[in-house]
Amino acid sequence: MVDEVKIVTDLKREELEGATLVTGFRGFGLVGYLVSKHLALALNSSKRGYIISPLLPPVVVVEDDGPGYPFELYYSSESRVATIVHRANPEREVQDEYLYTIASWASEMGISKAVLVGGLNMEYMPKEEKHGYRWISNRHYTEPRLEAPQMENGLGVVGPLALLYIYMDYLGVPAAMILPYTVAERVDYEAAIRGLKVIGREIIGVDIPTEEVEKMASMQKEVLETLSKMLEGDEGERESGGIYM
């Protein structure tokens, strides 16, 4: 029985000092999960560890790179990017300890900046929006400054992403939160693509290939259009039936 949150990894401070840490959670549109997972694969990162906690989600998911634990740590030595992939969210009872442990580890390892990715409800997107995302940064973050405006007054972030942001600030880790506009009720691959492009071009200086995510977005669009036509057909049959009766 594990009685505390532990990061199990062979990564040393010598490897991570000055590196960038990227992570997100399964929130609106699954944007945080999709971005971190695809980023790790696109950068040819290798699995370098996992996070274990007293209330570990009982799931192992088989993906392209093999069986995956709920919380896994990837690292690309070429891009100097560490990515924590959350296939599940930490249980609420241990969430504070879990997120504090990540922030403390990032501080101890000398991480230069953390990029926290989530989704911002599409309902708040201004008309004729040009950037497709908003962002905020803590008092320790200085650069790079991103192209889009920061998140408007009155809007907020809730859940594990918000807690991790607070702990990063408390422990002195420079952190920026990237929030692509997303639909709340389904997986939003297009929002994930925007997030990947922002992180790649504006933060780590690498063009992230998004072809696989674009294929998923196209497939989802086709499915939604098919469902819409089916529903319209059912509606037409009901209306016709009503008139006939």
CYANA upper distance limits for C-alpha pairs under 8 A (distance plus 0.5 A):
  1 MET  CA     54 PRO  CA      7.71
  2 VAL  CA     52 ILE  CA      8.25
  2 VAL  CA     53 SER  CA      6.93
  2 VAL  CA     54 PRO  CA      5.56
  3 ASP  CA     53 SER  CA      7.82
  3 ASP  CA     54 PRO  CA      5.80
  4 GLU  CA     53 SER  CA      6.32
  4 GLU  CA     54 PRO  CA      6.29
  5 VAL  CA     51 ILE  CA      7.65
  5 VAL  CA     52 ILE  CA      6.19
  5 VAL  CA     53 SER  CA      4.74
  5 VAL  CA     54 PRO  CA      7.08
  5 VAL  CA     97 GLU  CA      7.31
  5 VAL  CA     98 TYR  CA      6.28
  5 VAL  CA    101 THR  CA      7.37
  6 LYS  CA     51 ILE  CA      6.24
  6 LYS  CA     52 ILE  CA      5.88
  6 LYS  CA     53 SER  CA      6.95
  6 LYS  CA    101 THR  CA      7.99
  7 ILE  CA     49 GLY  CA      7.83
  7 ILE  CA     50 TYR  CA      6.55
  7 ILE  CA     51 ILE  CA      5.00
  7 ILE  CA     52 ILE  CA      7.04
  7 ILE  CA    101 THR  CA      8.45
  7 ILE  CA    102 ILE  CA      8.35
  8 VAL  CA     49 GLY  CA      5.85
  8 VAL  CA     50 TYR  CA      5.87
  8 VAL  CA     51 ILE  CA      6.41
  8 VAL  CA     52 ILE  CA      7.92
  9 THR  CA     48 ARG  CA      6.20
  9 THR  CA     49 GLY  CA      4.68
  9 THR  CA     50 TYR  CA      7.08
  9 THR  CA     73 LEU  CA      8.30
 10 ASP  CA     48 ARG  CA      6.89
 10 ASP  CA     49 GLY  CA      7.40
 11 LEU  CA     15 GLU  CA      7.14
 11 LEU  CA     16 LEU  CA      7.83
 11 LEU  CA     48 ARG  CA      7.22
 12 LYS  CA     16 LEU  CA      7.05
 12 LYS  CA    109 MET  CA      7.77
 13 ARG  CA     17 GLU  CA      6.04
 13 ARG  CA    108 GLU  CA      8.14
 13 ARG  CA    109 MET  CA      5.17
 13 ARG  CA    110 GLY  CA      7.21
 15 GLU  CA     19 ALA  CA      8.43
 15 GLU  CA     77 SER  CA      8.19
 16 LEU  CA     80 ARG  CA      7.86
 16 LEU  CA     82 ALA  CA      8.34
 16 LEU  CA    109 MET  CA      6.42
 16 LEU  CA    110 GLY  CA      7.01
 16 LEU  CA    111 ILE  CA      6.72
 17 GLU  CA    109 MET  CA      6.32
 17 GLU  CA    110 GLY  CA      4.81
 17 GLU  CA    111 ILE  CA      5.92
 17 GLU  CA    112 SER  CA      7.48
 18 GLY  CA    110 GLY  CA      6.49
 18 GLY  CA    111 ILE  CA      5.70
 18 GLY  CA    112 SER  CA      4.99
 18 GLY  CA    113 LYS  CA      8.34
 19 ALA  CA     80 ARG  CA      5.58
 19 ALA  CA     81 VAL  CA      6.24
 19 ALA  CA     82 ALA  CA      7.63
 19 ALA  CA    110 GLY  CA      8.14
 19 ALA  CA    111 ILE  CA      5.69
 19 ALA  CA    112 SER  CA      6.05
 19 ALA  CA    113 LYS  CA      7.74
 20 THR  CA     80 ARG  CA      6.97
 20 THR  CA     81 VAL  CA      5.34
 20 THR  CA     82 ALA  CA      6.63
 20 THR  CA    111 ILE  CA      6.48
 20 THR  CA    112 SER  CA      6.37
 20 THR  CA    113 LYS  CA      5.72
 20 THR  CA    114 ALA  CA      6.33
 20 THR  CA    115 VAL  CA      7.93
 20 THR  CA    204 ILE  CA      8.45
 21 LEU  CA     81 VAL  CA      6.36
 21 LEU  CA     82 ALA  CA      5.26
 21 LEU  CA     83 THR  CA      6.22
 21 LEU  CA     84 ILE  CA      8.22
 21 LEU  CA    106 ALA  CA      8.27
 21 LEU  CA    111 ILE  CA      7.23
 21 LEU  CA    113 LYS  CA      6.90
 21 LEU  CA    114 ALA  CA      5.11
 21 LEU  CA    115 VAL  CA      6.59
 22 VAL  CA     36 SER  CA      7.07
 22 VAL  CA     81 VAL  CA      7.77
 22 VAL  CA     82 ALA  CA      6.80
 22 VAL  CA     83 THR  CA      5.29
 22 VAL  CA     84 ILE  CA      7.00
 22 VAL  CA    114 ALA  CA      6.32
 22 VAL  CA    115 VAL  CA      5.21
 22 VAL  CA    116 LEU  CA      6.47
 22 VAL  CA    117 VAL  CA      8.05
 23 THR  CA     32 GLY  CA      7.32
 23 THR  CA     33 TYR  CA      8.16
 23 THR  CA     36 SER  CA      6.03
 23 THR  CA     83 THR  CA      6.24
 23 THR  CA     84 ILE  CA      5.56
 23 THR  CA     85 VAL  CA      6.83
 23 THR  CA     86 HIS  CA      8.19
 23 THR  CA    114 ALA  CA      8.50
 23 THR  CA    115 VAL  CA      7.08
 23 THR  CA    116 LEU  CA      5.82
 23 THR  CA    117 VAL  CA      6.72
 24 GLY  CA     31 VAL  CA      8.12
 24 GLY  CA     32 GLY  CA      4.32
 24 GLY  CA     33 TYR  CA      6.01
 24 GLY  CA     35 VAL  CA      8.08
 24 GLY  CA     36 SER  CA      6.85
 24 GLY  CA     84 ILE  CA      8.18
 24 GLY  CA     85 VAL  CA      7.74
 24 GLY  CA     86 HIS  CA      7.40
 24 GLY  CA    116 LEU  CA      6.09
 24 GLY  CA    117 VAL  CA      5.24
 24 GLY  CA    118 GLY  CA      6.48
 24 GLY  CA    161 LEU  CA      7.31
 25 PHE  CA     30 LEU  CA      7.66
 25 PHE  CA     31 VAL  CA      8.16
 25 PHE  CA     32 GLY  CA      5.24
 25 PHE  CA     33 TYR  CA      5.69
 25 PHE  CA     85 VAL  CA      8.47
 25 PHE  CA     86 HIS  CA      6.26
 25 PHE  CA     87 ARG  CA      8.35
 25 PHE  CA     88 ALA  CA      7.97
 25 PHE  CA     89 ASN  CA      6.77
 25 PHE  CA    117 VAL  CA      8.11
 25 PHE  CA    118 GLY  CA      7.40
 25 PHE  CA    160 PRO  CA      7.82
 25 PHE  CA    161 LEU  CA      7.43
 26 ARG  CA     30 LEU  CA      5.24
 26 ARG  CA     31 VAL  CA      7.56
 26 ARG  CA     32 GLY  CA      6.53
 26 ARG  CA     33 TYR  CA      5.97
 26 ARG  CA     86 HIS  CA      7.75
 26 ARG  CA     87 ARG  CA      7.92
 26 ARG  CA     88 ALA  CA      7.17
 26 ARG  CA     89 ASN  CA      6.85
 27 GLY  CA     31 VAL  CA      7.34
 27 GLY  CA     32 GLY  CA      7.27
 27 GLY  CA    118 GLY  CA      7.13
 27 GLY  CA    119 GLY  CA      7.28
 28 PHE  CA    118 GLY  CA      7.65
 28 PHE  CA    119 GLY  CA      5.66
 28 PHE  CA    120 LEU  CA      7.65
 28 PHE  CA    121 ASN  CA      7.68
 28 PHE  CA    182 THR  CA      7.34
 28 PHE  CA    183 VAL  CA      7.41
 28 PHE  CA    184 ALA  CA      5.25
 28 PHE  CA    185 GLU  CA      7.77
 28 PHE  CA    186 ARG  CA      8.35
 28 PHE  CA    187 VAL  CA      8.39
 29 GLY  CA    119 GLY  CA      6.98
 29 GLY  CA    182 THR  CA      6.46
 29 GLY  CA    183 VAL  CA      6.38
 29 GLY  CA    184 ALA  CA      5.88
 29 GLY  CA    185 GLU  CA      7.25
 29 GLY  CA    186 ARG  CA      5.97
 29 GLY  CA    187 VAL  CA      4.86
 29 GLY  CA    188 ASP  CA      5.15
 29 GLY  CA    189 TYR  CA      8.25
 29 GLY  CA    191 ALA  CA      8.21
 30 LEU  CA     34 LEU  CA      6.61
 30 LEU  CA    118 GLY  CA      8.34
 30 LEU  CA    119 GLY  CA      8.07
 30 LEU  CA    186 ARG  CA      8.43
 30 LEU  CA    187 VAL  CA      6.11
 30 LEU  CA    188 ASP  CA      7.28
 31 VAL  CA     35 VAL  CA      6.46
 31 VAL  CA    117 VAL  CA      7.67
 31 VAL  CA    118 GLY  CA      6.12
 31 VAL  CA    119 GLY  CA      6.16
 31 VAL  CA    180 PRO  CA      8.42
 31 VAL  CA    182 THR  CA      8.33
 31 VAL  CA    187 VAL  CA      8.08
 31 VAL  CA    188 ASP  CA      7.16
 31 VAL  CA    189 TYR  CA      7.92
 31 VAL  CA    191 ALA  CA      7.07
 31 VAL  CA    192 ALA  CA      5.63
 31 VAL  CA    195 GLY  CA      8.37
 32 GLY  CA     36 SER  CA      6.74
 32 GLY  CA    116 LEU  CA      8.27
 32 GLY  CA    117 VAL  CA      5.33
 32 GLY  CA    118 GLY  CA      5.10
 32 GLY  CA    119 GLY  CA      7.49
 32 GLY  CA    192 ALA  CA      8.20
 33 TYR  CA     37 LYS  CA      6.48
 33 TYR  CA     85 VAL  CA      6.98
 33 TYR  CA     86 HIS  CA      6.56
 33 TYR  CA     87 ARG  CA      7.28
 34 LEU  CA     38 HIS  CA      6.46
 34 LEU  CA    189 TYR  CA      8.11
 34 LEU  CA    192 ALA  CA      6.64
 35 VAL  CA     39 LEU  CA      6.33
 35 VAL  CA    117 VAL  CA      7.92
 35 VAL  CA    192 ALA  CA      5.97
 35 VAL  CA    193 ILE  CA      8.02
 35 VAL  CA    195 GLY  CA      7.08
 35 VAL  CA    196 LEU  CA      6.43
 36 SER  CA     40 ALA  CA      6.67
 36 SER  CA     83 THR  CA      6.81
 36 SER  CA     84 ILE  CA      7.41
 36 SER  CA     85 VAL  CA      6.20
 36 SER  CA    117 VAL  CA      8.41
 37 LYS  CA     41 LEU  CA      7.06
 37 LYS  CA     83 THR  CA      8.48
 37 LYS  CA     85 VAL  CA      6.15
 38 HIS  CA     42 ALA  CA      6.42
 38 HIS  CA    213 VAL  CA      8.48
 39 LEU  CA     43 LEU  CA      6.58
 39 LEU  CA     83 THR  CA      8.29
 39 LEU  CA    196 LEU  CA      7.53
 39 LEU  CA    208 ILE  CA      7.85
 40 ALA  CA     44 ASN  CA      6.97
 40 ALA  CA     45 SER  CA      5.76
 40 ALA  CA     46 SER  CA      8.45
 40 ALA  CA     74 TYR  CA      6.84
 40 ALA  CA     75 TYR  CA      7.90
 40 ALA  CA     76 SER  CA      8.15
 40 ALA  CA     83 THR  CA      6.67
 41 LEU  CA     45 SER  CA      6.48
 42 ALA  CA    208 ILE  CA      6.95
 42 ALA  CA    209 PRO  CA      7.09
 43 LEU  CA     76 SER  CA      6.74
 43 LEU  CA     79 SER  CA      7.59
 43 LEU  CA    208 ILE  CA      8.22
 44 ASN  CA     76 SER  CA      6.96
 45 SER  CA     74 TYR  CA      6.16
 45 SER  CA     75 TYR  CA      5.40
 45 SER  CA     76 SER  CA      4.74
 45 SER  CA     77 SER  CA      8.09
 46 SER  CA     74 TYR  CA      5.88
 46 SER  CA     75 TYR  CA      6.03
 46 SER  CA     76 SER  CA      7.01
 47 LYS  CA     72 GLU  CA      7.80
 47 LYS  CA     73 LEU  CA      6.49
 47 LYS  CA     74 TYR  CA      4.97
 47 LYS  CA     75 TYR  CA      7.10
 48 ARG  CA     72 GLU  CA      8.45
 48 ARG  CA     73 LEU  CA      6.13
 48 ARG  CA     74 TYR  CA      5.88
 48 ARG  CA     75 TYR  CA      6.92
 49 GLY  CA     72 GLU  CA      6.48
 49 GLY  CA     73 LEU  CA      5.43
 49 GLY  CA     74 TYR  CA      7.54
 50 TYR  CA     69 TYR  CA      7.72
 50 TYR  CA     71 PHE  CA      6.14
 50 TYR  CA     72 GLU  CA      4.59
 50 TYR  CA     73 LEU  CA      5.71
 51 ILE  CA     71 PHE  CA      5.90
 51 ILE  CA     72 GLU  CA      6.75
 51 ILE  CA     73 LEU  CA      8.08
 52 ILE  CA     56 LEU  CA      6.98
 52 ILE  CA     71 PHE  CA      8.00
 53 SER  CA     94 VAL  CA      8.11
 53 SER  CA     98 TYR  CA      7.73
 54 PRO  CA     94 VAL  CA      7.90
 55 LEU  CA     90 PRO  CA      8.32
 55 LEU  CA     91 GLU  CA      6.92
 55 LEU  CA     93 GLU  CA      8.43
 55 LEU  CA     94 VAL  CA      7.46
 56 LEU  CA     70 PRO  CA      8.15
 56 LEU  CA     90 PRO  CA      7.82
 56 LEU  CA     91 GLU  CA      7.99
 57 PRO  CA     70 PRO  CA      7.00
 57 PRO  CA     88 ALA  CA      7.45
 57 PRO  CA     90 PRO  CA      7.90
 57 PRO  CA     91 GLU  CA      8.03
 58 PRO  CA     70 PRO  CA      8.45
 59 VAL  CA     69 TYR  CA      7.37
 59 VAL  CA     70 PRO  CA      6.92
 60 VAL  CA     67 PRO  CA      6.75
 60 VAL  CA     68 GLY  CA      6.00
 60 VAL  CA     69 TYR  CA      5.59
 60 VAL  CA     70 PRO  CA      7.16
 61 VAL  CA     67 PRO  CA      5.98
 61 VAL  CA     68 GLY  CA      5.52
 61 VAL  CA     69 TYR  CA      7.20
 61 VAL  CA     70 PRO  CA      8.42
 62 VAL  CA     66 GLY  CA      5.94
 62 VAL  CA     67 PRO  CA      4.62
 62 VAL  CA     68 GLY  CA      6.40
 63 GLU  CA     67 PRO  CA      6.56
 63 GLU  CA     68 GLY  CA      7.29
 68 GLY  CA     72 GLU  CA      7.72
 69 TYR  CA     87 ARG  CA      7.95
 70 PRO  CA     85 VAL  CA      8.41
 70 PRO  CA     86 HIS  CA      6.46
 70 PRO  CA     87 ARG  CA      5.40
 70 PRO  CA     88 ALA  CA      5.96
 71 PHE  CA     84 ILE  CA      7.31
 71 PHE  CA     85 VAL  CA      6.25
 71 PHE  CA     86 HIS  CA      5.31
 71 PHE  CA     87 ARG  CA      6.77
 71 PHE  CA     88 ALA  CA      7.69
 72 GLU  CA     84 ILE  CA      6.11
 72 GLU  CA     85 VAL  CA      5.81
 72 GLU  CA     86 HIS  CA      7.33
 73 LEU  CA     82 ALA  CA      7.56
 73 LEU  CA     83 THR  CA      6.30
 73 LEU  CA     84 ILE  CA      5.10
 73 LEU  CA     85 VAL  CA      6.97
 74 TYR  CA     82 ALA  CA      6.15
 74 TYR  CA     83 THR  CA      5.56
 74 TYR  CA     84 ILE  CA      6.79
 74 TYR  CA     85 VAL  CA      8.20
 75 TYR  CA     80 ARG  CA      7.69
 75 TYR  CA     81 VAL  CA      6.33
 75 TYR  CA     82 ALA  CA      4.86
 75 TYR  CA     83 THR  CA      6.73
 76 SER  CA     80 ARG  CA      5.91
 76 SER  CA     81 VAL  CA      5.85
 76 SER  CA     82 ALA  CA      6.94
 77 SER  CA     81 VAL  CA      7.54
 79 SER  CA    204 ILE  CA      8.15
 89 ASN  CA    160 PRO  CA      8.48
 90 PRO  CA     94 VAL  CA      7.44
 90 PRO  CA     95 GLN  CA      6.09
 90 PRO  CA     98 TYR  CA      7.74
 91 GLU  CA     95 GLN  CA      6.30
 92 ARG  CA     96 ASP  CA      8.24
 94 VAL  CA     98 TYR  CA      6.48
 95 GLN  CA     99 LEU  CA      6.58
 95 GLN  CA    160 PRO  CA      7.57
 96 ASP  CA    100 TYR  CA      6.54
 96 ASP  CA    163 LEU  CA      7.77
 97 GLU  CA    101 THR  CA      6.51
 98 TYR  CA    102 ILE  CA      7.06
 99 LEU  CA    103 ALA  CA      6.79
 99 LEU  CA    160 PRO  CA      7.84
 99 LEU  CA    163 LEU  CA      7.39
 99 LEU  CA    164 LEU  CA      5.82
 99 LEU  CA    167 TYR  CA      7.83
100 TYR  CA    104 SER  CA      6.46
100 TYR  CA    164 LEU  CA      7.41
100 TYR  CA    167 TYR  CA      6.39
101 THR  CA    105 TRP  CA      6.51
102 ILE  CA    106 ALA  CA      6.64
102 ILE  CA    164 LEU  CA      8.39
103 ALA  CA    107 SER  CA      6.77
103 ALA  CA    164 LEU  CA      7.30
103 ALA  CA    167 TYR  CA      6.47
103 ALA  CA    168 MET  CA      5.72
103 ALA  CA    171 LEU  CA      7.44
103 ALA  CA    173 VAL  CA      7.92
104 SER  CA    108 GLU  CA      6.69
104 SER  CA    168 MET  CA      8.33
104 SER  CA    171 LEU  CA      7.20
105 TRP  CA    109 MET  CA      6.53
106 ALA  CA    110 GLY  CA      6.83
106 ALA  CA    111 ILE  CA      5.84
106 ALA  CA    173 VAL  CA      7.67
107 SER  CA    111 ILE  CA      6.67
107 SER  CA    171 LEU  CA      7.17
107 SER  CA    172 GLY  CA      7.56
107 SER  CA    173 VAL  CA      6.40
111 ILE  CA    173 VAL  CA      7.73
112 SER  CA    173 VAL  CA      7.73
112 SER  CA    174 PRO  CA      7.21
113 LYS  CA    141 TYR  CA      7.74
113 LYS  CA    173 VAL  CA      6.87
113 LYS  CA    174 PRO  CA      5.23
113 LYS  CA    175 ALA  CA      5.94
113 LYS  CA    176 ALA  CA      8.24
114 ALA  CA    173 VAL  CA      7.61
114 ALA  CA    174 PRO  CA      6.69
114 ALA  CA    175 ALA  CA      5.01
114 ALA  CA    176 ALA  CA      6.90
115 VAL  CA    175 ALA  CA      6.32
115 VAL  CA    176 ALA  CA      5.66
115 VAL  CA    177 MET  CA      6.38
115 VAL  CA    178 ILE  CA      7.51
116 LEU  CA    161 LEU  CA      7.37
116 LEU  CA    165 TYR  CA      8.03
116 LEU  CA    175 ALA  CA      7.73
116 LEU  CA    176 ALA  CA      6.72
116 LEU  CA    177 MET  CA      5.12
116 LEU  CA    178 ILE  CA      6.63
117 VAL  CA    161 LEU  CA      8.24
117 VAL  CA    177 MET  CA      6.29
117 VAL  CA    178 ILE  CA      5.40
117 VAL  CA    179 LEU  CA      6.54
117 VAL  CA    195 GLY  CA      8.05
118 GLY  CA    161 LEU  CA      7.74
118 GLY  CA    177 MET  CA      8.01
118 GLY  CA    178 ILE  CA      6.92
118 GLY  CA    179 LEU  CA      5.55
118 GLY  CA    180 PRO  CA      7.55
119 GLY  CA    179 LEU  CA      5.41
119 GLY  CA    180 PRO  CA      5.84
119 GLY  CA    181 TYR  CA      6.40
119 GLY  CA    182 THR  CA      6.11
119 GLY  CA    191 ALA  CA      8.22
120 LEU  CA    124 TYR  CA      8.12
120 LEU  CA    133 TYR  CA      8.17
120 LEU  CA    134 ARG  CA      8.36
120 LEU  CA    179 LEU  CA      5.88
120 LEU  CA    180 PRO  CA      6.31
120 LEU  CA    181 TYR  CA      5.12
120 LEU  CA    182 THR  CA      6.22
121 ASN  CA    125 MET  CA      8.10
121 ASN  CA    181 TYR  CA      6.21
121 ASN  CA    182 THR  CA      5.83
121 ASN  CA    183 VAL  CA      6.48
121 ASN  CA    184 ALA  CA      6.58
122 MET  CA    181 TYR  CA      5.48
122 MET  CA    182 THR  CA      5.47
122 MET  CA    183 VAL  CA      5.98
122 MET  CA    184 ALA  CA      8.07
125 MET  CA    129 GLU  CA      7.32
125 MET  CA    132 GLY  CA      8.43
125 MET  CA    181 TYR  CA      7.20
131 HIS  CA    147 GLU  CA      8.21
131 HIS  CA    148 ALA  CA      6.22
132 GLY  CA    180 PRO  CA      6.34
132 GLY  CA    181 TYR  CA      6.33
132 GLY  CA    191 ALA  CA      8.50
132 GLY  CA    194 ARG  CA      7.54
133 TYR  CA    148 ALA  CA      7.21
133 TYR  CA    178 ILE  CA      7.70
133 TYR  CA    179 LEU  CA      5.91
133 TYR  CA    180 PRO  CA      4.38
133 TYR  CA    181 TYR  CA      5.85
133 TYR  CA    194 ARG  CA      8.19
133 TYR  CA    195 GLY  CA      8.27
134 ARG  CA    148 ALA  CA      6.52
134 ARG  CA    149 PRO  CA      6.53
134 ARG  CA    150 GLN  CA      5.82
134 ARG  CA    151 MET  CA      5.59
134 ARG  CA    178 ILE  CA      6.86
134 ARG  CA    179 LEU  CA      5.74
134 ARG  CA    180 PRO  CA      6.80
134 ARG  CA    181 TYR  CA      8.16
135 TRP  CA    146 LEU  CA      8.48
135 TRP  CA    148 ALA  CA      7.91
135 TRP  CA    149 PRO  CA      7.58
135 TRP  CA    150 GLN  CA      5.27
135 TRP  CA    151 MET  CA      6.00
135 TRP  CA    176 ALA  CA      7.44
135 TRP  CA    177 MET  CA      5.88
135 TRP  CA    178 ILE  CA      5.21
135 TRP  CA    179 LEU  CA      6.20
136 ILE  CA    150 GLN  CA      5.93
136 ILE  CA    151 MET  CA      6.65
136 ILE  CA    176 ALA  CA      6.23
136 ILE  CA    177 MET  CA      5.80
136 ILE  CA    178 ILE  CA      7.56
137 SER  CA    141 TYR  CA      6.54
137 SER  CA    174 PRO  CA      8.31
137 SER  CA    175 ALA  CA      6.25
137 SER  CA    176 ALA  CA      4.64
137 SER  CA    177 MET  CA      6.59
138 ASN  CA    165 TYR  CA      8.22
138 ASN  CA    169 ASP  CA      6.48
138 ASN  CA    174 PRO  CA      6.97
138 ASN  CA    175 ALA  CA      6.23
138 ASN  CA    176 ALA  CA      7.03
139 ARG  CA    169 ASP  CA      7.46
139 ARG  CA    174 PRO  CA      7.83
140 HIS  CA    169 ASP  CA      7.49
140 HIS  CA    172 GLY  CA      6.88
140 HIS  CA    173 VAL  CA      7.04
140 HIS  CA    174 PRO  CA      5.01
140 HIS  CA    175 ALA  CA      7.64
141 TYR  CA    173 VAL  CA      8.37
141 TYR  CA    174 PRO  CA      4.74
141 TYR  CA    175 ALA  CA      6.16
141 TYR  CA    176 ALA  CA      7.37
142 THR  CA    174 PRO  CA      8.14
144 PRO  CA    202 GLU  CA      7.62
144 PRO  CA    203 ILE  CA      6.78
146 LEU  CA    202 GLU  CA      6.98
151 MET  CA    155 LEU  CA      7.48
157 VAL  CA    161 LEU  CA      7.91
157 VAL  CA    162 ALA  CA      6.23
158 VAL  CA    162 ALA  CA      5.89
158 VAL  CA    163 LEU  CA      8.39
159 GLY  CA    163 LEU  CA      7.13
160 PRO  CA    164 LEU  CA      6.57
161 LEU  CA    165 TYR  CA      6.70
162 ALA  CA    166 ILE  CA      6.83
163 LEU  CA    167 TYR  CA      6.79
164 LEU  CA    168 MET  CA      6.56
165 TYR  CA    169 ASP  CA      6.86
165 TYR  CA    175 ALA  CA      7.41
165 TYR  CA    177 MET  CA      8.12
166 ILE  CA    170 TYR  CA      6.75
167 TYR  CA    171 LEU  CA      6.60
168 MET  CA    172 GLY  CA      6.59
168 MET  CA    173 VAL  CA      5.44
168 MET  CA    174 PRO  CA      7.49
168 MET  CA    175 ALA  CA      7.13
169 ASP  CA    173 VAL  CA      6.39
169 ASP  CA    174 PRO  CA      7.44
169 ASP  CA    175 ALA  CA      7.79
178 ILE  CA    195 GLY  CA      7.60
179 LEU  CA    195 GLY  CA      7.91
180 PRO  CA    191 ALA  CA      6.13
180 PRO  CA    192 ALA  CA      7.90
180 PRO  CA    194 ARG  CA      7.03
180 PRO  CA    195 GLY  CA      6.39
181 TYR  CA    191 ALA  CA      6.81
182 THR  CA    188 ASP  CA      6.80
182 THR  CA    191 ALA  CA      6.05
183 VAL  CA    187 VAL  CA      8.31
183 VAL  CA    188 ASP  CA      6.94
188 ASP  CA    192 ALA  CA      7.05
188 ASP  CA    217 ALA  CA      8.07
189 TYR  CA    193 ILE  CA      6.74
189 TYR  CA    213 VAL  CA      6.74
189 TYR  CA    214 GLU  CA      7.67
189 TYR  CA    216 MET  CA      7.37
189 TYR  CA    217 ALA  CA      5.67
190 GLU  CA    194 ARG  CA      6.97
190 GLU  CA    213 VAL  CA      8.38
190 GLU  CA    214 GLU  CA      7.77
190 GLU  CA    217 ALA  CA      6.74
191 ALA  CA    195 GLY  CA      6.82
192 ALA  CA    196 LEU  CA      6.68
192 ALA  CA    213 VAL  CA      8.42
193 ILE  CA    197 LYS  CA      6.75
193 ILE  CA    210 THR  CA      6.96
193 ILE  CA    213 VAL  CA      7.35
193 ILE  CA    214 GLU  CA      7.95
194 ARG  CA    198 VAL  CA      6.77
195 GLY  CA    199 ILE  CA      6.76
196 LEU  CA    200 GLY  CA      6.44
196 LEU  CA    208 ILE  CA      7.10
196 LEU  CA    210 THR  CA      8.27
197 LYS  CA    201 ARG  CA      6.32
197 LYS  CA    202 GLU  CA      8.28
197 LYS  CA    207 ASP  CA      7.60
197 LYS  CA    208 ILE  CA      6.97
198 VAL  CA    202 GLU  CA      5.85
198 VAL  CA    203 ILE  CA      7.51
199 ILE  CA    203 ILE  CA      5.48
199 ILE  CA    204 ILE  CA      6.78
199 ILE  CA    205 GLY  CA      8.48
200 GLY  CA    204 ILE  CA      5.82
200 GLY  CA    205 GLY  CA      6.02
200 GLY  CA    206 VAL  CA      5.22
200 GLY  CA    207 ASP  CA      5.82
200 GLY  CA    208 ILE  CA      6.08
201 ARG  CA    205 GLY  CA      5.32
201 ARG  CA    206 VAL  CA      6.07
201 ARG  CA    207 ASP  CA      6.37
201 ARG  CA    208 ILE  CA      8.42
210 THR  CA    214 GLU  CA      6.58
211 GLU  CA    215 LYS  CA      6.71
212 GLU  CA    216 MET  CA      6.94
213 VAL  CA    217 ALA  CA      6.68
214 GLU  CA    218 SER  CA      6.62
215 LYS  CA    219 MET  CA      6.65
216 MET  CA    220 GLN  CA      6.59
217 ALA  CA    221 LYS  CA      6.64
218 SER  CA    222 GLU  CA      6.79
219 MET  CA    223 VAL  CA      6.77
220 GLN  CA    224 LEU  CA      6.64
221 LYS  CA    225 GLU  CA      6.60
222 GLU  CA    226 THR  CA      6.60
223 VAL  CA    227 LEU  CA      6.64
224 LEU  CA    228 SER  CA      6.53
225 GLU  CA    229 LYS  CA      6.69
226 THR  CA    230 MET  CA      6.68
227 LEU  CA    231 LEU  CA      6.60
228 SER  CA    232 GLU  CA      6.60
229 LYS  CA    233 GLY  CA      6.52
230 MET  CA    234 ASP  CA      6.72
231 LEU  CA    235 GLU  CA      6.59
232 GLU  CA    236 GLY  CA      6.60
233 GLY  CA    237 GLU  CA      6.70
234 ASP  CA    238 ARG  CA      6.67
235 GLU  CA    239 GLU  CA      6.68
236 GLY  CA    240 SER  CA      6.48
237 GLU  CA    241 GLY  CA      6.34
238 ARG  CA    242 GLY  CA      6.57
239 GLU  CA    243 ILE  CA      6.80
240 SER  CA    244 TYR  CA      6.53
241 GLY  CA    245 MET  CA      6.53
